[in-house]
Amino acid sequence: MEKTSLTKRNSFSSSLGFVLAAAGSAVGLGNIWRFPYLAAKNGGGIFLVIYLILALTFGFTLLVSEVAIGRKTKQGCLTAYGVLHKKSRWIGVFAEIVPFMILPYYCIIGGWVLKYFTVFATGNGTAAAADGYFGGFITSTIPPIVFDVIFLAATAIVIALGVNKGIEAISKVLMPLLLLAIIGISIFSLTLKGNDGRTGLEGFKILIVPNLDGMGAKDIFNVVLDAMGQLFYSISVAMGIMVTYGSYFKDDENLMKSVNRIEIFDTLVAFLAGVMIIPAVYAFLGAEGMTAGPGLMFIALPKVFEAMGPAGTWIGAAFFLMVLFAALTSSISILEAVVSGFMDKFGWSRKKAVIIETAAALVLGVIICLGYNIFYFELKLPNGSVGQILDIFDYISNNILMPVVAISTCVLIGWIVKPKAIIDEATKNGERFGRKGMYIVMVKFIEPVLLFLLLLGSLGVWNKLLK
């Protein structure tokens, strides 16, 4: 029999606290570097339109389902699925493994952001722009571990303080600051002019103007898959977080209104991340400056800040401080998903769960850091990329487990407990369930098919078929 905490469970003090915490989880490193890169890669405006459509359909379906599951069961992700349907306990186990795997390497990347903030804040931004600086840092033995420990410790302290004094309190401070910083840097980015005459506004056009040059049906299909994959990063679904946060959402609050606010906030920030980065990179480095993954944030942008002259040091410091806020609010939610699951399943105190999970994340984090030096190797992954230990953790959690959790959640809601269970939970105070018909069709039919196609892409099936 699973231990539950239906009677003594913390809750967010208001719907605003829930929205800010959930939005803080959603607005993370994936939004800051991954969204701009994918938008530039996938035809700018075409990607934006497809992403927006998917956010209002695909994203909405998963988001409202997970928040409702959490509030209905009053359980973290590890036990919520089992409470909803006994034979579906295994979904909770998979949902718990995802944040458990993500936390160690997310805190490492958060440590990288902290390192770059300290470099710019101390006036050494020019050094960070040098060729080989990023590679030299991550392949060193001790420094990445030190910054990982600091970032992980900050995350653990917030979670140890609890839902109200920790998660909600820091979200109410960091999220408004984060939004103001993103808006400010976005506006500044549009005013830039590079040495070769390229302007930020020209870069902005790359982001918003649809570019269908040379794009066929297969290319559009790949854009859809990329946009769908980005939504996992953007709205924190299929990783236990929204189920966990939903379990802290009060029964008398308007669930639908809060979900809609999270959608709007997240989509706005994702778009502003594109406005913040693409115009600046284009103005100083041209279209070729847009590179994938960490290279955009840790290699291309320091060169952009250097090209700005003396002001670039302070702008770089402001940028990395903003990214640090985004990384911290996300890592907090990732750790909370694991801690809440342990507390509900095993009846542990919050302090005990935090200590055990933080210790596990620290051990795994050290191993992942050493994957760039002492334990270095290269492994070709099924999706065609070549990775080290960090990439393997990321691939298994994001490309395999998250689609499996999402598909399973759709099957559970669409065909076993039925959509009515979610709709009733979301409208139990007399609220209107907007997009009701679409929700039912999405969760039963369209979403599982799209997710299965995404999973096939992650397993490299499309690469083989398109050859």
C-alpha positions as CSV (number, residue, x, y, z in Angstrom):
1,M,0.0,0.0,0.0
2,E,1.5,3.4,-1.0
3,K,1.8,6.0,1.7
4,T,-0.1,9.1,0.8
5,S,-0.3,12.6,2.2
6,L,-3.8,13.6,1.2
7,T,-4.5,15.4,4.5
8,K,-1.3,17.2,5.3
9,R,-0.1,18.7,2.0
10,N,1.3,22.1,1.3
11,S,-0.3,24.3,-1.3
12,F,0.5,27.5,-3.2
13,S,-1.0,30.4,-1.3
14,S,-2.6,31.8,-4.5
15,S,-3.1,31.0,-8.2
16,L,-0.5,33.7,-8.9
17,G,2.0,31.7,-6.9
18,F,1.2,28.6,-8.8
19,V,1.4,30.4,-12.2
20,L,4.7,32.0,-11.4
21,A,6.2,28.8,-10.1
22,A,4.9,26.8,-13.1
23,A,6.1,29.5,-15.5
24,G,9.4,29.5,-13.7
25,S,9.8,25.8,-14.4
26,A,8.8,26.3,-18.0
27,V,11.1,29.2,-18.7
28,G,14.5,27.6,-18.5
29,L,17.7,27.0,-20.5
30,G,15.7,25.2,-23.2
31,N,13.7,28.3,-23.9
32,I,16.8,30.6,-23.9
33,W,19.1,28.8,-26.3
34,R,17.1,26.1,-28.0
35,F,14.0,28.1,-29.1
36,P,16.0,30.8,-31.0
37,Y,18.2,28.2,-32.7
38,L,15.3,26.1,-33.8
39,A,13.4,29.2,-35.1
40,A,16.4,30.3,-37.1
41,K,17.0,26.8,-38.4
42,N,13.3,26.1,-39.4
43,G,12.3,29.0,-41.5
44,G,11.7,31.7,-38.9
45,G,8.0,32.6,-39.1
46,I,7.0,29.1,-40.2
47,F,8.4,27.7,-37.0
48,L,6.7,30.4,-34.9
49,V,3.3,29.7,-36.5
50,I,3.6,25.9,-36.1
51,Y,4.9,26.3,-32.5
52,L,2.0,28.6,-31.6
53,I,-0.6,26.2,-33.1
54,L,1.0,23.2,-31.2
55,A,1.2,25.2,-27.9
56,L,-2.6,25.9,-28.1
57,T,-3.4,22.3,-28.9
58,F,-0.7,19.7,-28.2
59,G,0.9,21.7,-25.3
60,F,-2.5,22.7,-23.8
61,T,-3.7,19.1,-23.7
62,L,-0.7,17.7,-21.8
63,L,-0.5,20.7,-19.5
64,V,-4.1,20.7,-18.4
65,S,-4.0,16.8,-18.0
66,E,-0.9,16.8,-15.8
67,V,-2.0,19.7,-13.6
68,A,-5.5,18.1,-13.2
69,I,-3.9,14.7,-12.4
70,G,-1.9,16.4,-9.6
71,R,-4.7,18.3,-8.1
72,K,-7.2,15.4,-8.3
73,T,-4.8,12.9,-6.6
74,K,-2.9,15.3,-4.3
75,Q,0.2,13.3,-5.1
76,G,3.6,13.9,-6.7
77,C,4.3,12.2,-10.0
78,L,5.7,8.9,-8.5
79,T,2.4,8.0,-6.9
80,A,-0.2,10.1,-8.7
81,Y,-0.7,7.8,-11.7
82,G,-1.1,4.8,-9.4
83,V,-3.8,6.6,-7.3
84,L,-5.6,7.5,-10.5
85,H,-5.4,4.0,-11.9
86,K,-3.7,1.1,-10.0
87,K,-2.3,-0.6,-13.1
88,S,-0.7,2.6,-14.3
89,R,1.8,3.0,-11.4
90,W,4.7,2.3,-13.8
91,I,4.0,5.6,-15.6
92,G,4.7,7.4,-12.3
93,V,8.0,5.5,-12.0
94,F,9.0,6.6,-15.5
95,A,7.9,10.2,-14.8
96,E,10.0,10.2,-11.6
97,I,13.1,8.8,-13.5
98,V,13.0,11.7,-15.9
99,P,13.7,14.6,-13.4
100,F,16.1,12.2,-11.5
101,M,18.2,11.9,-14.7
102,I,17.8,15.6,-15.7
103,L,18.7,17.2,-12.4
104,P,22.5,16.3,-12.4
105,Y,23.3,17.6,-15.8
106,Y,20.9,20.5,-15.6
107,C,22.8,21.8,-12.5
108,I,26.1,21.3,-14.4
109,I,24.9,23.5,-17.2
110,G,23.5,25.9,-14.6
111,G,27.1,25.9,-13.2
112,W,28.4,26.8,-16.6
113,V,26.0,29.8,-16.7
114,L,27.2,30.8,-13.2
115,K,30.8,30.6,-14.3
116,Y,30.1,32.9,-17.3
117,F,28.2,35.4,-15.1
118,T,31.2,35.6,-12.7
119,V,33.5,36.1,-15.7
120,F,31.5,39.0,-17.1
121,A,30.6,40.5,-13.7
122,T,34.3,40.7,-12.9
123,G,35.1,42.5,-16.1
124,N,36.7,39.6,-17.9
125,G,34.2,39.1,-20.7
126,T,36.8,39.4,-23.4
127,A,38.5,36.2,-22.1
128,A,35.2,34.3,-22.5
129,A,35.0,35.3,-26.2
130,A,38.4,33.8,-27.0
131,D,38.4,30.6,-29.2
132,G,38.6,27.5,-27.1
133,Y,37.6,29.2,-23.8
134,F,34.4,27.2,-23.4
135,G,36.0,23.9,-24.4
136,G,38.9,24.6,-22.0
137,F,36.6,25.2,-19.1
138,I,34.3,22.2,-19.5
139,T,37.2,19.8,-20.1
140,S,39.1,21.0,-17.0
141,T,38.7,18.7,-14.0
142,I,37.8,20.7,-10.9
143,P,36.2,24.1,-11.9
144,P,33.1,22.7,-13.5
145,I,32.5,20.5,-10.4
146,V,32.9,23.5,-8.1
147,F,30.3,25.6,-10.0
148,D,28.0,22.5,-10.3
149,V,28.1,22.1,-6.5
150,I,27.3,25.8,-5.9
151,F,24.3,25.7,-8.3
152,L,23.0,22.4,-6.9
153,A,23.3,23.7,-3.3
154,A,21.3,26.8,-4.2
155,T,18.6,24.6,-5.7
156,A,18.5,22.3,-2.7
157,I,18.3,25.2,-0.2
158,V,15.2,26.5,-1.9
159,I,13.5,23.1,-2.0
160,A,14.4,22.4,1.7
161,L,12.5,25.6,2.6
162,G,9.3,24.1,1.2
163,V,6.5,25.1,-1.2
164,N,5.6,28.5,0.3
165,K,8.8,29.8,1.8
166,G,11.0,28.2,-0.9
167,I,9.5,27.6,-4.4
168,E,6.7,30.2,-4.2
169,A,8.7,32.9,-2.5
170,I,11.7,32.8,-4.9
171,S,9.4,32.5,-8.0
172,K,7.6,35.7,-7.0
173,V,10.9,37.5,-6.9
174,L,12.8,36.0,-9.8
175,M,10.1,35.7,-12.4
176,P,9.2,39.4,-12.6
177,L,12.9,40.3,-12.6
178,L,13.5,37.7,-15.3
179,L,10.7,39.0,-17.5
180,L,11.9,42.6,-17.1
181,A,15.5,41.6,-18.0
182,I,14.3,39.6,-21.1
183,I,12.2,42.6,-22.3
184,G,15.0,45.0,-21.8
185,I,17.7,42.9,-23.6
186,S,15.2,42.2,-26.4
187,I,14.6,45.9,-27.0
188,F,18.3,46.6,-26.9
189,S,19.0,43.7,-29.3
190,L,16.8,45.3,-31.9
191,T,18.8,48.5,-31.9
192,L,22.2,46.9,-32.6
193,K,24.2,47.4,-35.7
194,G,27.2,45.2,-36.5
195,N,30.6,46.1,-38.1
196,D,29.5,44.8,-41.5
197,G,26.3,46.9,-41.5
198,R,24.0,44.1,-40.5
199,T,21.3,45.3,-38.1
200,G,19.3,43.7,-35.3
201,L,16.1,44.5,-37.1
202,E,17.3,42.4,-40.1
203,G,17.9,39.6,-37.7
204,F,14.4,40.1,-36.3
205,K,13.0,39.6,-39.8
206,I,14.7,36.2,-39.9
207,L,12.8,35.3,-36.7
208,I,9.3,36.4,-37.7
209,V,9.2,36.3,-41.5
210,P,8.3,32.8,-42.9
211,N,11.0,31.5,-45.2
212,L,9.8,28.5,-47.3
213,D,12.8,28.6,-49.7
214,G,13.7,25.0,-50.6
215,M,11.2,23.5,-48.1
216,G,9.2,20.5,-49.1
217,A,6.6,18.4,-47.3
218,K,9.4,16.5,-45.5
219,D,11.0,19.7,-44.3
220,I,7.6,21.0,-43.0
221,F,7.1,17.6,-41.2
222,N,10.6,18.0,-39.6
223,V,9.6,21.6,-38.5
224,V,6.5,20.1,-36.8
225,L,8.7,17.5,-35.0
226,D,11.2,20.1,-33.9
227,A,8.4,22.4,-32.6
228,M,6.8,19.5,-30.8
229,G,10.1,18.5,-29.2
230,Q,10.6,22.1,-28.1
231,L,7.3,22.1,-26.3
232,F,8.5,19.5,-23.9
233,Y,11.3,21.8,-22.9
234,S,9.0,24.8,-22.9
235,I,6.1,23.7,-20.7
236,S,7.8,21.2,-18.5
237,V,5.4,18.3,-19.3
238,A,6.1,14.6,-19.2
239,M,8.7,15.0,-16.5
240,G,6.5,15.0,-13.4
241,I,6.8,18.7,-12.7
242,M,3.3,19.8,-13.6
243,V,1.7,16.8,-11.8
244,T,3.7,17.8,-8.7
245,Y,2.9,21.5,-8.9
246,G,-0.7,20.6,-9.7
247,S,-0.9,18.6,-6.4
248,Y,-0.1,21.9,-4.5
249,F,-2.9,23.8,-6.4
250,K,-5.9,24.6,-4.2
251,D,-9.2,23.0,-5.0
252,D,-11.1,26.3,-5.0
253,E,-8.8,28.0,-7.5
254,N,-9.5,28.3,-11.2
255,L,-7.4,25.6,-12.9
256,M,-8.3,26.5,-16.5
257,K,-7.5,30.2,-16.1
258,S,-4.1,29.4,-14.5
259,V,-3.2,26.9,-17.3
260,N,-4.0,29.5,-19.9
261,R,-1.8,32.0,-18.1
262,I,1.1,29.6,-18.1
263,E,0.6,29.0,-21.8
264,I,0.7,32.8,-22.5
265,F,3.7,33.5,-20.2
266,D,5.7,30.6,-21.6
267,T,5.0,31.4,-25.3
268,L,5.8,35.1,-24.7
269,V,9.1,34.3,-23.1
270,A,10.1,31.8,-25.8
271,F,9.4,34.4,-28.5
272,L,11.2,37.1,-26.5
273,A,14.2,34.7,-26.2
274,G,14.3,34.7,-30.0
275,V,14.0,38.5,-30.1
276,M,16.8,38.8,-27.6
277,I,19.3,36.4,-29.2
278,I,18.7,36.2,-33.0
279,P,19.0,39.9,-33.9
280,A,22.2,40.3,-31.8
281,V,23.9,37.2,-33.2
282,Y,22.9,38.1,-36.7
283,A,24.1,41.7,-36.4
284,F,27.6,40.7,-35.3
285,L,28.1,37.2,-36.6
286,G,25.7,36.9,-39.5
287,A,23.4,33.9,-40.2
288,E,26.3,31.5,-39.7
289,G,26.5,32.6,-36.1
290,M,23.4,30.6,-35.2
291,T,24.8,27.3,-33.9
292,A,23.0,24.5,-32.0
293,G,23.0,23.8,-28.3
294,P,25.5,25.2,-25.8
295,G,27.5,26.7,-28.6
296,L,25.0,29.5,-29.1
297,M,25.0,30.6,-25.5
298,F,28.6,29.9,-24.5
299,I,30.6,30.5,-27.7
300,A,28.6,32.7,-30.1
301,L,27.1,35.2,-27.6
302,P,30.4,36.0,-25.8
303,K,31.8,37.0,-29.2
304,V,28.7,39.2,-29.7
305,F,29.2,40.9,-26.4
306,E,32.9,41.5,-27.1
307,A,32.0,43.1,-30.4
308,M,29.8,45.6,-28.5
309,G,32.9,47.1,-27.0
310,P,33.1,48.2,-23.3
311,A,29.3,48.1,-22.8
312,G,29.4,44.4,-23.9
313,T,30.9,43.4,-20.5
314,W,27.9,44.8,-18.6
315,I,25.3,43.6,-21.1
316,G,26.9,40.1,-20.9
317,A,26.8,40.2,-17.1
318,A,23.1,41.2,-17.3
319,F,22.3,38.5,-19.8
320,F,24.0,35.6,-17.9
321,L,22.4,36.8,-14.7
322,M,19.0,36.6,-16.4
323,V,19.8,33.1,-17.7
324,L,21.0,32.1,-14.2
325,F,17.5,33.1,-12.9
326,A,15.9,31.0,-15.6
327,A,18.1,28.0,-14.9
328,L,17.5,28.2,-11.2
329,T,13.7,28.4,-11.3
330,S,13.7,25.4,-13.6
331,S,16.2,23.3,-11.5
332,I,14.1,24.0,-8.5
333,S,11.0,22.5,-10.1
334,I,13.1,19.5,-11.3
335,L,14.3,18.8,-7.8
336,E,10.9,19.3,-6.3
337,A,9.4,16.7,-8.7
338,V,11.8,14.1,-7.3
339,V,11.6,15.1,-3.7
340,S,7.8,15.3,-3.7
341,G,7.7,11.8,-5.2
342,F,9.9,10.4,-2.5
343,M,7.9,12.0,0.3
344,D,4.6,10.6,-1.0
345,K,5.9,7.1,-1.8
346,F,8.1,6.5,1.2
347,G,6.7,8.9,3.8
348,W,10.1,10.7,4.1
349,S,10.4,14.2,5.6
350,R,11.2,17.0,3.1
351,K,14.7,17.3,4.7
352,K,15.5,13.6,4.3
353,A,14.2,13.5,0.7
354,V,16.2,16.7,-0.3
355,I,19.5,15.3,1.3
356,I,19.2,11.9,-0.4
357,E,18.3,13.3,-3.9
358,T,20.9,16.1,-3.7
359,A,23.6,13.5,-2.8
360,A,22.6,11.3,-5.7
361,A,22.6,14.3,-8.1
362,L,26.0,15.4,-6.8
363,V,27.6,11.9,-7.4
364,L,26.0,11.7,-10.9
365,G,27.0,15.3,-11.6
366,V,30.7,14.6,-10.8
367,I,30.7,11.6,-13.1
368,I,29.1,13.6,-15.9
369,C,31.6,16.5,-15.4
370,L,34.5,14.0,-15.6
371,G,32.9,12.7,-18.9
372,Y,34.6,15.6,-20.6
373,N,38.1,14.6,-19.4
374,I,38.9,11.5,-17.3
375,F,35.9,9.4,-18.5
376,Y,35.8,10.9,-22.0
377,F,34.4,8.8,-24.8
378,E,32.2,9.3,-27.8
379,L,29.1,7.3,-28.5
380,K,26.9,7.5,-31.6
381,L,23.3,7.9,-30.6
382,P,20.3,6.5,-32.5
383,N,19.2,10.0,-33.6
384,G,22.5,10.4,-35.5
385,S,24.3,12.7,-33.0
386,V,27.5,11.8,-31.2
387,G,27.6,12.3,-27.4
388,Q,29.4,12.1,-24.2
389,I,27.9,11.1,-20.8
390,L,25.9,14.4,-20.5
391,D,24.5,13.9,-24.0
392,I,23.5,10.3,-23.2
393,F,21.6,11.3,-20.0
394,D,19.9,14.0,-22.0
395,Y,19.0,11.6,-24.9
396,I,17.5,8.9,-22.6
397,S,15.5,11.4,-20.5
398,N,14.3,13.8,-23.2
399,N,14.2,11.7,-26.3
400,I,13.0,8.4,-25.0
401,L,11.4,8.6,-21.5
402,M,9.5,11.9,-22.0
403,P,7.7,10.8,-25.2
404,V,6.9,7.4,-23.5
405,V,5.5,9.2,-20.4
406,A,3.5,11.5,-22.6
407,I,2.1,8.8,-24.8
408,S,1.2,6.7,-21.8
409,T,-0.5,9.7,-20.1
410,C,-2.7,10.2,-23.3
411,V,-3.7,6.6,-23.4
412,L,-4.5,6.6,-19.7
413,I,-6.6,9.7,-19.9
414,G,-8.1,9.2,-23.4
415,W,-9.0,5.5,-23.1
416,I,-8.8,4.2,-19.5
417,V,-10.0,6.8,-17.0
418,K,-11.6,8.8,-19.9
419,P,-11.2,12.6,-20.6
420,K,-14.3,13.3,-18.4
421,A,-12.1,12.7,-15.3
422,I,-9.8,15.6,-16.3
423,I,-12.6,17.8,-17.5
424,D,-14.6,17.3,-14.3
425,E,-11.5,18.1,-12.1
426,A,-10.8,21.2,-14.1
427,T,-14.4,22.5,-13.9
428,K,-15.4,21.4,-10.4
429,N,-15.9,25.0,-9.3
430,G,-18.2,25.8,-12.3
431,E,-15.4,27.0,-14.6
432,R,-15.8,26.8,-18.3
433,F,-13.5,24.2,-20.1
434,G,-12.4,26.1,-23.2
435,R,-11.3,24.0,-26.2
436,K,-13.2,21.0,-24.7
437,G,-13.9,19.2,-28.0
438,M,-10.4,19.8,-29.2
439,Y,-9.0,18.4,-25.9
440,I,-10.9,15.2,-26.2
441,V,-9.9,14.6,-29.9
442,M,-6.2,15.6,-29.1
443,V,-5.8,13.3,-26.0
444,K,-7.5,10.3,-27.6
445,F,-6.3,10.4,-31.2
446,I,-4.0,13.1,-32.5
447,E,-1.6,13.5,-29.6
448,P,-0.6,9.8,-29.2
449,V,0.1,9.6,-32.9
450,L,2.2,12.8,-33.0
451,L,4.1,11.7,-29.9
452,F,4.7,8.2,-31.5
453,L,6.1,9.9,-34.6
454,L,8.3,12.1,-32.3
455,L,9.6,9.0,-30.6
456,L,10.4,7.3,-33.9
457,G,12.4,10.4,-34.8
458,S,14.3,10.1,-31.6
459,L,15.1,6.5,-32.3
460,G,16.5,7.4,-35.7
461,V,13.8,5.9,-37.8
462,W,13.2,9.0,-39.8
463,N,16.9,9.3,-40.6
464,K,16.9,5.9,-42.1
465,L,13.7,6.3,-44.0
466,L,14.7,9.7,-45.5
467,K,18.1,8.5,-46.7
